[in-house]
């Protein structure tokens, strides 16, 4: 296991000092980060890079220095107005021209497998403490090696500074300098550095962005006025300081079914999962309408494609479910999500105001937080026809379990779907103040059984309603408490 780390300074001096507003996406992630921090958790993105043979410690230091020179978001800190009532909306950022990143260096006694295990452990330790976004750089770094030769570079990034797409150009830089490319992760689309955080904030202050935001907010208002009211909050259970639970599901049957339904309908796997979520939610609550929010990666313009700054926000949408077969629902979801994603940028505080206003207007509580975060990898999920016998045989290999997790979002239910050529991994965050664990298990089972049925035939509206409400939980390992 790792020895006590030593530290190497990575000194940088680049660019101009400046103050800027936070971008809308940064405001969203800062609010989420502040909430997670109250529970002692951090919202960060972790990466472990295998280093090429022959790479030296000084090569890694040089690569990190150039990374900080190239991308100002990685040498920026958050500035808060302590007198403001809304910390996220009142925050800004400061771009620094010089400073020092501390690179922790661990030397491990052991073979290659032991070094890899130690590197994974170091990565976990590096991300264990939430970022202090006002006082530390939004990236932490550690070098792990053996016999004085570096083998792995562990990096942890604050989510206020990056989202997953923002790490594509970061990864490309490190691959070109010192690292081995992981085939799971796609390459950046160009060598252009893209728009900087202060440039993106300036664009959002302009008139074209304001018009786009107004369209997004008008569409959200329509969604809030037609979405189902939230069911009554159940009586609280035993007191706990951490009400969140995380339900993980991996299943060969789900992998086959999601690809097969995508092939049958001609729509993406992301659309298929969104339609299934909307159907399960609507039928479990006897609502004619399904509601969901998607994490929209707002990178449609060339100058945002490789920007090292978060450019994603939740986008709400509704879809009619009552009377729809599942193929009809998939098509309706494709149309609804396309319209919502076209206008996915807005000031988060304006959406919060809109939410409260529509709740007062309707005289009902609206839970706008159920979320699908679809996270594709480099290799696409295989899409082919399957048989009922294949699905039944593969279902036995599925694993459902309650797991500990270091992530938490302001959501009553948040489904992360990691999708690649090797399959689908679902992790469902559940706020047990709103959804009982047993109901979450029922929900996950209904989602998979619906997709398995839809993989081989067109599920009718009546079958869909009956299937969701009759599903029983898939057997799983004991819950983590």
C-alpha positions as CSV (number, residue, x, y, z in Angstrom):
1,X,0.0,0.0,0.0
2,X,1.1,3.6,-0.5
3,X,3.8,5.1,1.7
4,X,3.2,8.5,3.3
5,X,3.2,10.9,0.4
6,X,5.8,13.5,-0.5
7,X,4.8,16.6,-2.4
8,X,6.2,18.2,-5.5
9,X,5.3,21.8,-6.4
10,X,3.7,22.4,-9.8
11,X,4.2,26.2,-10.2
12,X,2.3,28.0,-12.9
13,X,2.3,31.6,-14.3
14,X,-0.1,32.3,-17.1
15,X,-2.8,34.5,-18.5
16,X,-4.4,37.6,-16.9
17,X,-5.9,38.1,-13.5
18,X,-9.6,38.8,-13.7
19,X,-12.9,38.6,-11.9
20,X,-16.0,37.2,-13.6
21,X,-19.5,36.0,-12.9
22,X,-20.1,32.3,-12.6
23,X,-21.7,30.7,-15.6
24,X,-25.3,29.4,-15.3
25,X,-24.0,25.8,-15.2
26,X,-21.4,26.7,-12.6
27,X,-24.2,28.3,-10.5
28,X,-26.2,25.1,-10.7
29,X,-23.2,22.9,-9.7
30,X,-22.2,25.3,-6.8
31,X,-25.7,25.0,-5.3
32,X,-25.5,21.2,-5.6
33,X,-22.0,21.2,-4.1
34,X,-23.1,23.4,-1.1
35,X,-26.0,21.0,-0.3
36,X,-23.8,17.9,-0.6
37,X,-21.2,19.6,1.7
38,X,-23.7,19.8,4.5
39,X,-23.8,16.0,4.5
40,X,-20.0,15.8,4.4
41,X,-20.0,14.8,0.8
42,X,-18.3,16.3,-2.2
43,X,-19.4,16.6,-5.8
44,X,-16.3,15.8,-7.8
45,X,-15.2,13.9,-10.9
46,X,-12.4,11.4,-10.5
47,X,-9.9,10.1,-13.1
48,X,-7.1,7.6,-12.8
49,X,-4.7,7.8,-15.8
50,X,-2.2,5.0,-16.5
51,X,1.1,6.5,-17.5
52,X,3.1,5.4,-20.5
53,X,6.3,3.5,-20.0
54,X,9.3,5.7,-19.6
55,X,7.4,8.7,-18.3
56,X,9.3,10.5,-15.5
57,X,8.1,12.5,-12.6
58,X,9.3,15.7,-14.2
59,X,7.3,14.9,-17.3
60,X,4.1,14.7,-15.2
61,X,4.9,18.0,-13.5
62,X,5.4,19.6,-16.9
63,X,2.1,18.2,-18.2
64,X,0.2,19.5,-15.2
65,X,1.8,22.9,-15.5
66,X,0.8,23.1,-19.1
67,X,-2.7,22.0,-18.2
68,X,-3.1,24.9,-15.8
69,X,-1.6,27.3,-18.3
70,X,-4.0,26.2,-21.0
71,X,-7.3,26.0,-19.1
72,X,-8.1,29.0,-16.8
73,X,-11.0,27.1,-15.2
74,X,-8.4,24.9,-13.4
75,X,-6.7,27.9,-11.8
76,X,-9.9,29.8,-10.8
77,X,-11.6,30.0,-7.4
78,X,-15.1,30.9,-6.3
79,X,-15.7,34.3,-4.7
80,X,-18.8,34.7,-2.5
81,X,-20.7,37.7,-1.2
82,X,-21.3,36.7,2.4
83,X,-24.2,39.2,2.8
84,X,-26.2,37.7,-0.1
85,X,-29.1,35.4,0.8
86,X,-28.5,33.1,-2.2
87,X,-24.9,32.0,-2.0
88,X,-24.8,30.3,-5.5
89,X,-26.5,33.2,-7.4
90,X,-24.4,35.8,-5.6
91,X,-21.0,34.1,-6.2
92,X,-18.4,35.0,-8.8
93,X,-15.0,33.6,-9.7
94,X,-11.4,34.8,-9.7
95,X,-8.9,33.8,-12.4
96,X,-5.4,33.6,-11.0
97,X,-2.3,34.3,-13.0
98,X,0.1,32.3,-10.8
99,X,0.2,29.8,-8.0
100,X,1.3,26.3,-7.0
101,X,-0.5,23.0,-7.3
102,X,0.7,20.4,-4.8
103,X,1.4,17.0,-6.4
104,X,1.3,14.2,-3.9
105,X,3.8,11.5,-4.8
106,X,3.4,7.9,-3.5
107,X,5.9,5.1,-3.9
108,X,4.5,1.6,-3.5
109,X,6.3,-1.7,-2.7
110,X,4.8,-4.4,-4.8
111,X,3.9,-5.9,-8.2
112,X,1.9,-4.2,-10.9
113,X,-1.5,-5.3,-9.5
114,X,-0.6,-4.0,-6.1
115,X,0.4,-0.6,-7.6
116,X,-2.9,-0.4,-9.4
117,X,-4.8,-1.2,-6.3
118,X,-2.9,1.4,-4.3
119,X,-3.6,4.0,-7.1
120,X,-7.3,3.3,-6.8
121,X,-7.1,3.7,-3.0
122,X,-5.2,7.0,-3.4
123,X,-7.8,8.3,-5.8
124,X,-10.5,7.5,-3.2
125,X,-8.6,9.3,-0.5
126,X,-8.0,12.3,-2.8
127,X,-11.8,12.7,-3.3
128,X,-12.9,11.9,0.3
129,X,-12.9,15.6,1.5
130,X,-15.3,18.1,-0.2
131,X,-13.6,20.9,-2.1
132,X,-13.3,24.3,-0.5
133,X,-14.2,26.1,-3.7
134,X,-13.1,29.5,-2.4
135,X,-9.7,28.5,-1.0
136,X,-8.3,25.6,-3.0
137,X,-7.6,24.9,-6.7
138,X,-10.4,23.0,-8.3
139,X,-8.1,20.1,-9.1
140,X,-6.2,17.7,-6.8
141,X,-3.3,15.5,-8.1
142,X,-1.4,12.5,-6.9
143,X,1.3,10.4,-8.6
144,X,1.6,6.7,-7.8
145,X,4.5,4.5,-8.7
146,X,7.0,1.9,-7.7
147,X,10.8,1.9,-7.4
148,X,10.9,5.6,-8.3
149,X,9.0,5.1,-11.6
150,X,5.6,6.7,-11.9
151,X,2.8,4.4,-13.0
152,X,-0.5,6.3,-12.4
153,X,-1.7,9.9,-12.2
154,X,-4.8,10.4,-10.0
155,X,-6.8,13.6,-10.5
156,X,-9.9,14.8,-8.8
157,X,-11.8,17.8,-10.1
158,X,-14.4,20.0,-8.5
159,X,-17.8,19.8,-10.3
160,X,-18.0,23.6,-10.1
161,X,-15.0,23.7,-12.5
162,X,-15.8,20.8,-14.9
163,X,-18.4,18.3,-16.0
164,X,-17.7,15.0,-17.7
165,X,-17.5,16.6,-21.2
166,X,-15.1,19.2,-20.0
167,X,-12.6,16.4,-19.2
168,X,-12.3,15.3,-22.8
169,X,-9.8,18.0,-23.7
170,X,-8.0,17.6,-20.4
171,X,-7.6,13.9,-21.1
172,X,-6.5,14.5,-24.6
173,X,-3.7,16.8,-23.3
174,X,-2.5,14.2,-20.8
175,X,-2.7,11.4,-23.3
176,X,-0.6,13.5,-25.7
177,X,1.9,14.2,-23.0
178,X,2.2,11.3,-20.6
179,X,-0.9,9.0,-20.3
180,X,-2.3,5.9,-22.0
181,X,-5.8,6.5,-23.6
182,X,-8.6,4.6,-21.9
183,X,-10.8,3.2,-24.7
184,X,-13.9,3.8,-22.6
185,X,-13.6,7.5,-23.0
186,X,-14.1,9.4,-26.3
187,X,-11.6,11.8,-27.6
188,X,-12.1,15.6,-27.7
189,X,-13.5,16.8,-31.0
190,X,-10.8,19.2,-31.9
191,X,-7.5,20.7,-30.6
192,X,-9.2,24.1,-30.0
193,X,-9.2,25.1,-26.3
194,X,-12.8,26.3,-26.5
195,X,-14.4,29.1,-24.6
196,X,-13.0,30.0,-21.1
197,X,-15.3,30.3,-18.1
198,X,-15.1,34.1,-18.1
199,X,-15.9,34.2,-21.8
200,X,-18.9,31.9,-21.3
201,X,-20.2,34.1,-18.5
202,X,-19.8,37.2,-20.7
203,X,-21.8,35.5,-23.5
204,X,-24.6,34.6,-21.0
205,X,-24.9,38.2,-20.0
206,X,-25.6,39.2,-23.7
207,X,-28.9,39.6,-25.4
208,X,-28.9,36.5,-27.6
209,X,-28.4,34.3,-24.5
210,X,-31.1,36.2,-22.6
211,X,-33.6,35.4,-25.4
212,X,-32.6,31.7,-25.3
213,X,-33.0,31.7,-21.5
214,X,-36.5,33.2,-21.8
215,X,-37.6,30.5,-24.3
216,X,-36.2,27.8,-21.9
217,X,-38.1,29.3,-19.0
218,X,-41.4,29.6,-20.9
219,X,-41.1,26.0,-21.9
220,X,-40.3,25.0,-18.3
221,X,-43.4,27.0,-17.1
222,X,-45.6,25.0,-19.5
223,X,-44.0,21.8,-18.1
224,X,-44.7,22.8,-14.5
225,X,-48.3,23.6,-15.3
226,X,-49.0,20.2,-16.8
227,X,-46.7,17.9,-14.7
228,X,-48.3,15.7,-12.0
229,X,-48.5,17.1,-8.5
230,X,-46.1,15.4,-6.0
231,X,-47.7,12.7,-3.9
232,X,-48.0,13.3,-0.2
233,X,-44.7,12.9,1.7
234,X,-44.8,9.7,3.7
235,X,-44.4,9.8,7.5
236,X,-40.7,10.1,8.4
237,X,-39.0,6.9,9.5
238,X,-36.2,6.7,12.1
239,X,-34.2,9.9,12.4
240,X,-31.1,10.1,10.3
241,X,-28.7,12.8,9.3
242,X,-28.3,11.2,5.8
243,X,-31.6,10.2,4.2
244,X,-30.1,9.2,0.9
245,X,-29.7,5.6,-0.3
246,X,-28.1,4.3,-3.5
247,X,-29.5,1.3,-5.3
248,X,-27.2,-0.2,-8.0
249,X,-28.4,-2.5,-10.8
250,X,-26.4,-4.4,-13.4
251,X,-28.2,-6.9,-15.5
252,X,-27.3,-8.7,-18.8
253,X,-31.1,-8.8,-19.5
254,X,-31.3,-5.0,-19.1
255,X,-28.3,-4.6,-21.5
256,X,-30.0,-6.7,-24.2
257,X,-33.4,-5.1,-23.7
258,X,-32.3,-1.5,-23.8
259,X,-30.4,-2.1,-27.1
260,X,-33.3,-4.1,-28.6
261,X,-35.9,-1.5,-27.8
262,X,-33.7,1.2,-29.2
263,X,-33.4,-0.9,-32.4
264,X,-37.2,-1.6,-32.6
265,X,-38.2,2.0,-32.1
266,X,-35.3,3.7,-34.0
267,X,-34.7,6.0,-31.0
268,X,-31.6,6.3,-28.8
269,X,-31.0,4.3,-25.7
270,X,-31.2,7.6,-23.8
271,X,-34.7,8.2,-25.1
272,X,-35.7,4.6,-24.3
273,X,-34.6,4.9,-20.7
274,X,-36.3,8.3,-20.3
275,X,-39.6,6.9,-21.7
276,X,-39.4,3.9,-19.4
277,X,-38.8,6.2,-16.4
278,X,-41.7,8.4,-17.3
279,X,-44.0,5.4,-17.8
280,X,-43.1,3.8,-14.5
281,X,-43.5,7.0,-12.6
282,X,-46.9,7.8,-14.2
283,X,-48.4,4.4,-13.7
284,X,-47.1,4.0,-10.1
285,X,-48.8,7.2,-9.1
286,X,-51.9,6.8,-11.4
287,X,-51.0,10.0,-13.3
288,X,-51.9,10.6,-17.0
289,X,-48.6,12.4,-17.4
290,X,-44.9,11.5,-16.9
291,X,-42.4,14.0,-15.8
292,X,-38.6,14.0,-15.8
293,X,-35.6,16.3,-16.0
294,X,-32.5,15.5,-18.1
295,X,-29.0,16.7,-17.7
296,X,-28.5,18.7,-20.8
297,X,-24.9,19.2,-22.0
298,X,-25.2,22.6,-23.7
299,X,-22.3,22.2,-26.1
300,X,-23.9,22.7,-29.5
301,X,-21.7,25.6,-30.5
302,X,-18.2,24.9,-31.7
303,X,-16.6,27.3,-29.1
304,X,-18.2,25.3,-26.3
305,X,-17.3,21.8,-27.5
306,X,-13.9,21.7,-25.8
307,X,-14.5,24.3,-23.1
308,X,-13.1,23.2,-19.8
309,X,-16.0,24.5,-17.8
310,X,-19.3,22.8,-16.9
311,X,-22.0,23.4,-19.6
312,X,-24.8,21.2,-18.3
313,X,-28.0,21.9,-16.5
314,X,-31.2,20.0,-15.7
315,X,-34.0,20.4,-18.4
316,X,-37.6,19.5,-17.4
317,X,-40.1,17.9,-19.7
318,X,-43.5,16.2,-19.6
319,X,-44.9,13.5,-21.8
320,X,-48.5,12.1,-22.0
321,X,-48.6,8.5,-20.8
322,X,-52.3,7.6,-20.4
323,X,-53.6,5.6,-23.3
324,X,-50.1,5.3,-24.9
325,X,-48.4,2.0,-25.9
326,X,-44.8,1.9,-25.1
327,X,-43.6,2.5,-28.8
328,X,-45.9,5.6,-28.9
329,X,-44.5,6.8,-25.6
330,X,-40.9,6.4,-26.9
331,X,-41.7,8.5,-29.9
332,X,-43.5,11.1,-27.8
333,X,-40.5,11.2,-25.4
334,X,-38.1,11.7,-28.3
335,X,-40.1,14.7,-29.5
336,X,-40.5,16.2,-26.0
337,X,-36.8,15.8,-25.1
338,X,-35.6,17.3,-28.4
339,X,-37.7,20.4,-27.8
340,X,-36.5,20.7,-24.2
341,X,-32.8,20.2,-25.0
342,X,-32.8,22.8,-27.7
343,X,-33.3,25.4,-25.0
344,X,-31.3,24.0,-22.1
345,X,-29.6,27.1,-20.8
346,X,-31.1,29.5,-18.2
347,X,-30.2,31.2,-14.9
348,X,-30.9,28.6,-12.1
349,X,-32.3,31.2,-9.7
350,X,-34.9,32.1,-12.4
351,X,-36.0,28.5,-12.7
352,X,-36.3,28.2,-8.9
353,X,-38.5,31.4,-8.8
354,X,-40.7,29.9,-11.6
355,X,-41.1,26.7,-9.7
356,X,-42.3,28.5,-6.6
357,X,-44.7,30.7,-8.7
358,X,-46.3,27.8,-10.5
359,X,-46.7,25.9,-7.1
360,X,-48.6,28.9,-5.8
361,X,-50.6,29.2,-9.0
362,X,-51.7,25.5,-8.9
363,X,-51.9,25.3,-5.1
364,X,-50.0,22.0,-5.2
365,X,-46.5,20.8,-4.3
366,X,-44.4,20.0,-7.5
367,X,-41.4,17.8,-7.2
368,X,-39.3,18.9,-10.2
369,X,-36.2,17.0,-9.2
370,X,-36.6,13.4,-10.6
371,X,-33.6,13.2,-12.9
372,X,-32.0,11.0,-15.6
373,X,-28.2,11.5,-16.0
374,X,-27.3,9.6,-19.1
375,X,-23.6,9.2,-19.4
376,X,-22.4,7.5,-22.7
377,X,-18.9,6.1,-23.0
378,X,-16.8,5.8,-26.2
379,X,-18.3,2.5,-27.2
380,X,-22.0,2.3,-27.9
381,X,-24.4,-0.3,-26.4
382,X,-24.9,-3.1,-28.9
383,X,-28.4,-2.9,-30.6
384,X,-29.8,-6.2,-31.9
385,X,-32.9,-8.3,-31.9
386,X,-33.3,-10.6,-28.9
387,X,-35.7,-13.4,-27.9
388,X,-37.8,-13.8,-24.8
389,X,-35.8,-16.9,-24.0
390,X,-32.5,-15.0,-24.1
391,X,-33.9,-12.4,-21.8
392,X,-35.2,-14.9,-19.3
393,X,-31.9,-16.8,-19.3
394,X,-29.8,-13.7,-18.8
395,X,-32.1,-12.3,-16.1
396,X,-30.6,-14.6,-13.5
397,X,-27.2,-13.0,-13.7
398,X,-28.5,-9.5,-12.7
399,X,-27.3,-8.0,-9.4
400,X,-29.2,-5.4,-7.4
401,X,-27.8,-4.0,-4.2
402,X,-27.8,-1.1,-1.9
403,X,-24.4,0.6,-1.9
404,X,-22.5,3.3,-0.1
405,X,-21.8,6.4,-2.3
406,X,-19.9,9.6,-2.0
407,X,-22.3,11.5,-4.3
408,X,-25.6,13.2,-3.5
409,X,-27.7,15.5,-5.6
410,X,-30.7,17.7,-4.6
411,X,-33.1,15.2,-6.0
412,X,-35.8,12.9,-4.6
413,X,-34.7,10.4,-7.2
414,X,-31.7,10.6,-9.4
415,X,-30.8,7.9,-11.9
416,X,-27.3,7.7,-13.3
417,X,-26.9,5.5,-16.3
418,X,-23.4,4.7,-17.4
419,X,-23.8,3.1,-20.9
420,X,-21.1,1.6,-23.0
421,X,-20.5,-1.4,-25.3
422,X,-20.0,-3.5,-22.2
423,X,-23.5,-2.7,-20.9
424,X,-25.6,-0.5,-18.7
425,X,-24.9,0.3,-15.0
426,X,-27.7,2.0,-13.2
427,X,-27.3,3.8,-9.8
428,X,-30.5,5.2,-8.3
429,X,-30.1,7.8,-5.6
430,X,-33.2,7.8,-3.4
431,X,-34.2,10.4,-0.8
432,X,-36.0,8.1,1.7
433,X,-37.8,11.1,3.1
434,X,-39.8,11.0,-0.1
435,X,-39.5,7.4,-1.4
436,X,-39.3,4.4,0.8
437,X,-36.5,1.9,0.0
438,X,-39.0,-0.9,-0.8
439,X,-40.7,1.4,-3.3
440,X,-37.3,2.1,-4.9
441,X,-36.7,-1.6,-5.3
442,X,-40.2,-1.9,-6.9
443,X,-39.4,1.0,-9.2
444,X,-36.1,-0.5,-10.4
445,X,-37.8,-3.9,-11.0
446,X,-40.6,-2.3,-13.0
447,X,-38.2,-0.4,-15.2
448,X,-36.3,-3.5,-16.2
449,X,-39.4,-5.7,-16.7
450,X,-41.0,-3.1,-18.9
451,X,-37.9,-2.9,-21.1
452,X,-37.6,-6.6,-21.3
453,X,-41.2,-6.9,-22.4
454,X,-40.8,-4.1,-24.9
455,X,-37.7,-5.7,-26.4
456,X,-39.7,-8.4,-28.2
457,X,-43.1,-6.9,-28.8
458,X,-45.2,-3.7,-28.8
459,X,-46.4,-3.3,-25.2
460,X,-50.0,-1.9,-25.3
461,X,-51.2,0.9,-22.9
462,X,-53.2,-1.6,-20.8
463,X,-50.3,-4.0,-20.6
464,X,-48.0,-1.2,-19.7
465,X,-50.2,-0.1,-16.7
466,X,-50.6,-3.6,-15.5
467,X,-47.0,-4.5,-15.9
468,X,-45.7,-1.5,-13.8
469,X,-48.2,-2.0,-11.0
470,X,-47.8,-5.8,-10.7
471,X,-44.0,-5.8,-10.7
472,X,-42.4,-7.1,-7.6
473,X,-38.8,-6.2,-6.5
474,X,-36.0,-8.2,-7.9
475,X,-34.1,-10.0,-5.2
476,X,-31.1,-8.2,-4.0
477,X,-28.4,-8.1,-1.4
478,X,-29.2,-6.6,2.0
479,X,-29.4,-2.9,2.2
480,X,-26.6,-0.8,3.5
481,X,-27.8,1.1,6.6
